[in-house]
Amino acid sequence: MAEKQLDHRLELESKALTAEIRRAAVGQIFAFVLSVIVIGVCTVLIMTGHPVLGLAGILLNLAGLAGVFVYATRERGHQLAERAKIPEGSQNHGGNGG
């Protein structure tokens, strides 16, 4: 019975991980497509006599992408640090503390 539960749990975790990877990939694709569209529209603005507006749009787009990258990198670092922490009760296993 316990073995069935373990197999079921591992299957659920595998499905959750696969779904998370797929969600991240779809998000990256949408971000890329949206950025290409924004840069294209801003390029048209520049070519039609609105250089300040076009350049501002491109810079805001790039700043947004950089911000998302920095945020995701920090979050990933925090998650790795959390996983690497040693549980509080496991440091002294019956030792004299010294």
Beta strands, then each sheet from edge to edge (+ up, - down):
end
